[in-house]
Amino acid sequence: MAKVIEGLRYAESHEWVKIEGGIATVGITDYAQSQLGNIVYVDMPEVDDEVSKGEEFGAVESVKAASDLYSPVSGKVVEINEALEDQPELINQDAFENWIMKVEVSDETEVEDLLDAAAYELITNK
């Protein structure tokens, strides 16, 4: 069974988000990386890009498939995880430790629409 962490919020498109001090850290879930298999490339936004909740911000490619990434929040990208440029497989090792982007959130109430850990587990364990 895929790991789900309490206290994070989850999008049905399998991204997780953690908000601290108005900054949202965003990555893909353990379930998503396990479905993709060996990740070989992560397409990330640029710093200062604007992202919108529910809109595509990048993609993850594995040996099996490519999957678009959808932002769980709206705001401005303030940091990307540059380690993933050379080592995209870090996401396979720990999807929660190896985030993809950090966003300065423009509307923290958007997070209320996302799933909590229990609700996310329900959709991944069908």
LUMPA-673053 format. One record per atom (N, C-alpha, C): x negated, y, z; residue number from 1. Coordinates in steps of 0.1 Angstrom, whole numbers. Layout:
residues N
+-------+-------+-------+-----+
!     X !     Y !     Z ! num !
+-------+-------+-------+-----+
!     X !     Y !     Z ! NUM !
...
+-------+-------+-------+-----+
end
This chain:
residues 126
+-------+-------+-------+-----+
!     X !     Y !     Z ! num !
+-------+-------+-------+-----+
!    -8 !   -12 !     0 !   1 !
!     0 !     0 !     0 !   1 !
!    -9 !    12 !     0 !   1 !
!    -5 !    22 !    -8 !   2 !
!   -12 !    35 !    -9 !   2 !
!   -12 !    43 !     4 !   2 !
!   -23 !    50 !     7 !   3 !
!   -24 !    58 !    19 !   3 !
!   -16 !    71 !    17 !   3 !
!    -8 !    75 !    27 !   4 !
!    -1 !    87 !    27 !   4 !
!    -4 !    94 !    41 !   4 !
!    -7 !   107 !    40 !   5 !
!   -12 !   114 !    52 !   5 !
!     0 !   123 !    58 !   5 !
!     3 !   121 !    71 !   6 !
!    13 !   129 !    77 !   6 !
!     8 !   144 !    77 !   6 !
!    17 !   153 !    76 !   7 !
!    13 !   167 !    77 !   7 !
!    10 !   174 !    64 !   7 !
!     8 !   166 !    53 !   8 !
!     7 !   171 !    40 !   8 !
!    21 !   171 !    34 !   8 !
!    22 !   179 !    23 !   9 !
!    34 !   179 !    15 !   9 !
!    31 !   173 !     1 !   9 !
!    41 !   167 !    -5 !  10 !
!    39 !   159 !   -17 !  10 !
!    49 !   163 !   -28 !  10 !
!    44 !   164 !   -40 !  11 !
!    53 !   166 !   -52 !  11 !
!    57 !   152 !   -58 !  11 !
!    68 !   151 !   -64 !  12 !
!    72 !   138 !   -70 !  12 !
!    63 !   134 !   -81 !  12 !
!    55 !   144 !   -86 !  13 !
!    46 !   141 !   -97 !  13 !
!    32 !   137 !   -91 !  13 !
!    32 !   134 !   -78 !  14 !
!    20 !   127 !   -71 !  14 !
!     8 !   136 !   -68 !  14 !
!    11 !   149 !   -66 !  15 !
!     1 !   158 !   -61 !  15 !
!     4 !   160 !   -46 !  15 !
!    -7 !   163 !   -38 !  16 !
!    -5 !   166 !   -24 !  16 !
!   -10 !   180 !   -22 !  16 !
!    -5 !   187 !   -12 !  17 !
!    -9 !   200 !    -8 !  17 !
!   -10 !   202 !     7 !  17 !
!   -20 !   210 !    11 !  18 !
!   -21 !   213 !    25 !  18 !
!   -24 !   228 !    25 !  18 !
!   -15 !   236 !    33 !  19 !
!   -17 !   250 !    34 !  19 !
!   -23 !   254 !    47 !  19 !
!   -33 !   262 !    46 !  20 !
!   -40 !   267 !    58 !  20 !
!   -43 !   282 !    55 !  20 !
!   -38 !   291 !    63 !  21 !
!   -41 !   305 !    62 !  21 !
!   -38 !   311 !    48 !  21 !
!   -27 !   306 !    42 !  22 !
!   -23 !   312 !    29 !  22 !
!   -30 !   305 !    18 !  22 !
!   -39 !   296 !    20 !  23 !
!   -46 !   289 !     9 !  23 !
!   -41 !   274 !     9 !  23 !
!   -37 !   271 !    -3 !  24 !
!   -32 !   257 !    -6 !  24 !
!   -43 !   249 !   -12 !  24 !
!   -47 !   238 !    -5 !  25 !
!   -56 !   228 !   -11 !  25 !
!   -47 !   218 !   -18 !  25 !
!   -51 !   215 !   -31 !  26 !
!   -43 !   206 !   -39 !  26 !
!   -51 !   195 !   -45 !  26 !
!   -46 !   183 !   -45 !  27 !
!   -52 !   171 !   -51 !  27 !
!   -42 !   161 !   -55 !  27 !
!   -46 !   150 !   -60 !  28 !
!   -37 !   139 !   -63 !  28 !
!   -36 !   129 !   -52 !  28 !
!   -26 !   122 !   -51 !  29 !
!   -24 !   112 !   -41 !  29 !
!   -32 !    99 !   -43 !  29 !
!   -33 !    92 !   -32 !  30 !
!   -39 !    79 !   -33 !  30 !
!   -31 !    69 !   -42 !  30 !
!   -18 !    70 !   -42 !  31 !
!   -10 !    63 !   -51 !  31 !
!   -13 !    66 !   -65 !  31 !
!   -14 !    79 !   -68 !  32 !
!   -17 !    83 !   -82 !  32 !
!   -30 !    78 !   -87 !  32 !
!   -41 !    79 !   -79 !  33 !
!   -54 !    74 !   -83 !  33 !
!   -54 !    59 !   -85 !  33 !
!   -46 !    52 !   -76 !  34 !
!   -46 !    37 !   -77 !  34 !
!   -38 !    33 !   -90 !  34 !
!   -28 !    40 !   -94 !  35 !
!   -21 !    37 !  -107 !  35 !
!   -30 !    40 !  -119 !  35 !
!   -38 !    51 !  -118 !  36 !
!   -46 !    55 !  -130 !  36 !
!   -58 !    45 !  -132 !  36 !
!   -64 !    40 !  -121 !  37 !
!   -76 !    32 !  -122 !  37 !
!   -88 !    41 !  -122 !  37 !
!   -99 !    37 !  -128 !  38 !
!  -112 !    44 !  -127 !  38 !
!  -111 !    57 !  -135 !  38 !
!  -112 !    68 !  -127 !  39 !
!  -111 !    82 !  -132 !  39 !
!  -124 !    86 !  -138 !  39 !
!  -123 !    91 !  -151 !  40 !
!  -136 !    94 !  -158 !  40 !
!  -137 !   109 !  -161 !  40 !
!  -126 !   116 !  -159 !  41 !
!  -126 !   131 !  -162 !  41 !
!  -115 !   138 !  -155 !  41 !
!  -118 !   150 !  -150 !  42 !
!  -108 !   158 !  -144 !  42 !
!  -108 !   172 !  -151 !  42 !
!   -97 !   176 !  -157 !  43 !
!   -96 !   189 !  -163 !  43 !
!   -90 !   198 !  -153 !  43 !
!   -97 !   208 !  -149 !  44 !
!   -93 !   217 !  -139 !  44 !
!   -91 !   231 !  -144 !  44 !
!   -83 !   239 !  -137 !  45 !
!   -82 !   253 !  -141 !  45 !
!   -95 !   261 !  -138 !  45 !
!   -95 !   274 !  -143 !  46 !
!  -106 !   283 !  -139 !  46 !
!  -103 !   290 !  -127 !  46 !
!  -113 !   295 !  -119 !  47 !
!  -111 !   304 !  -108 !  47 !
!  -104 !   317 !  -114 !  47 !
!   -95 !   322 !  -107 !  48 !
!   -87 !   334 !  -110 !  48 !
!   -75 !   331 !  -120 !  48 !
!   -74 !   318 !  -124 !  49 !
!   -62 !   315 !  -132 !  49 !
!   -50 !   316 !  -123 !  49 !
!   -39 !   319 !  -129 !  50 !
!   -26 !   319 !  -121 !  50 !
!   -19 !   305 !  -124 !  50 !
!   -14 !   299 !  -114 !  51 !
!    -7 !   287 !  -115 !  51 !
!     7 !   289 !  -110 !  51 !
!    17 !   281 !  -116 !  52 !
!    31 !   283 !  -112 !  52 !
!    36 !   269 !  -107 !  52 !
!    44 !   269 !   -97 !  53 !
!    49 !   257 !   -92 !  53 !
!    57 !   249 !  -103 !  53 !
!    53 !   236 !  -104 !  54 !
!    60 !   228 !  -114 !  54 !
!    53 !   229 !  -127 !  54 !
!    44 !   238 !  -129 !  55 !
!    37 !   239 !  -143 !  55 !
!    24 !   231 !  -143 !  55 !
!    20 !   227 !  -155 !  56 !
!     8 !   220 !  -156 !  56 !
!    -4 !   229 !  -153 !  56 !
!   -14 !   223 !  -146 !  57 !
!   -26 !   231 !  -143 !  57 !
!   -39 !   223 !  -148 !  57 !
!   -37 !   211 !  -152 !  58 !
!   -49 !   203 !  -156 !  58 !
!   -45 !   189 !  -159 !  58 !
!   -55 !   180 !  -159 !  59 !
!   -52 !   166 !  -162 !  59 !
!   -63 !   157 !  -156 !  59 !
!   -59 !   145 !  -153 !  60 !
!   -69 !   135 !  -149 !  60 !
!   -69 !   124 !  -159 !  60 !
!   -81 !   120 !  -163 !  61 !
!   -82 !   109 !  -173 !  61 !
!   -89 !    97 !  -167 !  61 !
!   -83 !    86 !  -170 !  62 !
!   -90 !    73 !  -165 !  62 !
!   -92 !    65 !  -177 !  62 !
!   -99 !    53 !  -175 !  63 !
!  -101 !    44 !  -186 !  63 !
!   -88 !    39 !  -192 !  63 !
!   -77 !    39 !  -184 !  64 !
!   -64 !    34 !  -188 !  64 !
!   -55 !    44 !  -194 !  64 !
!   -55 !    57 !  -188 !  65 !
!   -45 !    66 !  -192 !  65 !
!   -49 !    80 !  -189 !  65 !
!   -42 !    90 !  -194 !  66 !
!   -44 !   104 !  -190 !  66 !
!   -31 !   108 !  -183 !  66 !
!   -32 !   117 !  -173 !  67 !
!   -20 !   121 !  -166 !  67 !
!   -21 !   136 !  -163 !  67 !
!   -11 !   144 !  -167 !  68 !
!   -11 !   158 !  -165 !  68 !
!    -9 !   160 !  -150 !  68 !
!   -15 !   172 !  -145 !  69 !
!   -14 !   176 !  -131 !  69 !
!    -4 !   188 !  -131 !  69 !
!     5 !   188 !  -121 !  70 !
!    14 !   199 !  -119 !  70 !
!    12 !   205 !  -106 !  70 !
!    12 !   219 !  -106 !  71 !
!     9 !   226 !   -94 !  71 !
!    21 !   225 !   -84 !  71 !
!    19 !   221 !   -72 !  72 !
!    30 !   221 !   -62 !  72 !
!    33 !   235 !   -56 !  72 !
!    25 !   245 !   -60 !  73 !
!    27 !   259 !   -55 !  73 !
!    24 !   269 !   -66 !  73 !
!    28 !   281 !   -64 !  74 !
!    24 !   292 !   -73 !  74 !
!    14 !   301 !   -66 !  74 !
!     5 !   306 !   -74 !  75 !
!    -5 !   316 !   -69 !  75 !
!   -17 !   316 !   -78 !  75 !
!   -28 !   321 !   -72 !  76 !
!   -41 !   323 !   -79 !  76 !
!   -51 !   313 !   -75 !  76 !
!   -58 !   307 !   -84 !  77 !
!   -68 !   297 !   -81 !  77 !
!   -80 !   304 !   -76 !  77 !
!   -85 !   301 !   -64 !  78 !
!   -96 !   307 !   -57 !  78 !
!  -108 !   298 !   -57 !  78 !
!  -106 !   285 !   -59 !  79 !
!  -118 !   276 !   -59 !  79 !
!  -114 !   263 !   -66 !  79 !
!  -123 !   257 !   -73 !  80 !
!  -121 !   244 !   -79 !  80 !
!  -132 !   235 !   -73 !  80 !
!  -130 !   222 !   -73 !  81 !
!  -139 !   213 !   -67 !  81 !
!  -149 !   209 !   -78 !  81 !
!  -160 !   216 !   -79 !  82 !
!  -170 !   215 !   -89 !  82 !
!  -177 !   201 !   -89 !  82 !
!  -177 !   194 !   -78 !  83 !
!  -183 !   181 !   -77 !  83 !
!  -176 !   171 !   -86 !  83 !
!  -163 !   174 !   -89 !  84 !
!  -156 !   165 !   -98 !  84 !
!  -160 !   166 !  -112 !  84 !
!  -166 !   177 !  -116 !  85 !
!  -171 !   178 !  -130 !  85 !
!  -181 !   167 !  -133 !  85 !
!  -190 !   164 !  -124 !  86 !
!  -200 !   154 !  -126 !  86 !
!  -196 !   140 !  -120 !  86 !
!  -188 !   140 !  -110 !  87 !
!  -184 !   128 !  -104 !  87 !
!  -169 !   127 !  -102 !  87 !
!  -161 !   126 !  -113 !  88 !
!  -147 !   125 !  -112 !  88 !
!  -142 !   112 !  -104 !  88 !
!  -150 !   102 !  -104 !  89 !
!  -147 !    90 !   -96 !  89 !
!  -146 !    92 !   -81 !  89 !
!  -150 !   104 !   -76 !  90 !
!  -149 !   107 !   -62 !  90 !
!  -134 !   106 !   -58 !  90 !
!  -125 !   109 !   -67 !  91 !
!  -110 !   108 !   -64 !  91 !
!  -107 !    94 !   -61 !  91 !
!  -112 !    84 !   -69 !  92 !
!  -109 !    70 !   -66 !  92 !
!  -114 !    66 !   -52 !  92 !
!  -126 !    72 !   -48 !  93 !
!  -131 !    68 !   -35 !  93 !
!  -123 !    73 !   -23 !  93 !
!  -118 !    86 !   -24 !  94 !
!  -109 !    91 !   -14 !  94 !
!  -101 !   103 !   -20 !  94 !
!   -89 !   100 !   -24 !  95 !
!   -81 !   110 !   -31 !  95 !
!   -77 !   122 !   -22 !  95 !
!   -77 !   120 !    -9 !  96 !
!   -74 !   131 !     0 !  96 !
!   -86 !   140 !     4 !  96 !
!   -97 !   134 !     4 !  97 !
!  -110 !   141 !     7 !  97 !
!  -114 !   149 !    -5 !  97 !
!  -112 !   144 !   -17 !  98 !
!  -117 !   151 !   -29 !  98 !
!  -106 !   158 !   -36 !  98 !
!  -103 !   170 !   -31 !  99 !
!   -92 !   179 !   -36 !  99 !
!   -97 !   184 !   -50 !  99 !
!   -87 !   190 !   -58 ! 100 !
!   -90 !   195 !   -71 ! 100 !
!   -91 !   210 !   -72 ! 100 !
!   -82 !   217 !   -65 ! 101 !
!   -82 !   231 !   -66 ! 101 !
!   -77 !   237 !   -52 ! 101 !
!   -80 !   250 !   -50 ! 102 !
!   -75 !   257 !   -39 ! 102 !
!   -68 !   270 !   -45 ! 102 !
!   -56 !   273 !   -40 ! 103 !
!   -48 !   283 !   -45 ! 103 !
!   -44 !   293 !   -34 ! 103 !
!   -46 !   306 !   -37 ! 104 !
!   -40 !   316 !   -28 ! 104 !
!   -25 !   317 !   -31 ! 104 !
!   -17 !   312 !   -22 ! 105 !
!    -3 !   310 !   -24 ! 105 !
!     5 !   323 !   -24 ! 105 !
!    13 !   325 !   -34 ! 106 !
!    21 !   337 !   -36 ! 106 !
!    34 !   336 !   -28 ! 106 !
!    39 !   324 !   -26 ! 107 !
!    52 !   322 !   -19 ! 107 !
!    52 !   309 !   -11 ! 107 !
!    48 !   310 !     2 ! 108 !
!    47 !   298 !    10 ! 108 !
!    60 !   290 !    12 ! 108 !
!    71 !   297 !     9 ! 109 !
!    84 !   289 !    11 ! 109 !
!    86 !   279 !     0 ! 109 !
!    78 !   280 !   -11 ! 110 !
!    79 !   269 !   -21 ! 110 !
!    76 !   255 !   -16 ! 110 !
!    68 !   255 !    -6 ! 111 !
!    64 !   242 !     0 ! 111 !
!    75 !   235 !     7 ! 111 !
!    85 !   242 !    11 ! 112 !
!    97 !   236 !    17 ! 112 !
!   104 !   227 !     8 ! 112 !
!   103 !   229 !    -5 ! 113 !
!   110 !   220 !   -15 ! 113 !
!   102 !   207 !   -17 ! 113 !
!    90 !   206 !   -12 ! 114 !
!    82 !   194 !   -15 ! 114 !
!    85 !   183 !    -4 ! 114 !
!    81 !   171 !    -7 ! 115 !
!    84 !   159 !     1 ! 115 !
!    75 !   159 !    13 ! 115 !
!    80 !   154 !    24 ! 116 !
!    71 !   151 !    35 ! 116 !
!    65 !   137 !    34 ! 116 !
!    57 !   133 !    42 ! 117 !
!    50 !   120 !    41 ! 117 !
!    60 !   108 !    40 ! 117 !
!    70 !   108 !    48 ! 118 !
!    80 !    98 !    49 ! 118 !
!    88 !    97 !    36 ! 118 !
!    92 !   109 !    30 ! 119 !
!   100 !   109 !    18 ! 119 !
!    91 !   105 !     6 ! 119 !
!    78 !   109 !     6 ! 120 !
!    69 !   105 !    -4 ! 120 !
!    67 !    89 !    -4 ! 120 !
!    66 !    84 !     8 ! 121 !
!    64 !    69 !     9 ! 121 !
!    76 !    62 !     2 ! 121 !
!    88 !    67 !     4 ! 122 !
!   100 !    61 !    -2 ! 122 !
!    99 !    60 !   -17 ! 122 !
!    94 !    70 !   -23 ! 123 !
!    93 !    70 !   -38 ! 123 !
!    82 !    61 !   -43 ! 123 !
!    71 !    60 !   -35 ! 124 !
!    60 !    52 !   -40 ! 124 !
!    61 !    37 !   -37 ! 124 !
!    70 !    34 !   -28 ! 125 !
!    72 !    20 !   -24 ! 125 !
!    84 !    13 !   -30 ! 125 !
!    89 !    18 !   -41 ! 126 !
!   101 !    13 !   -47 ! 126 !
!    97 !     0 !   -54 ! 126 !
+-------+-------+-------+-----+
end
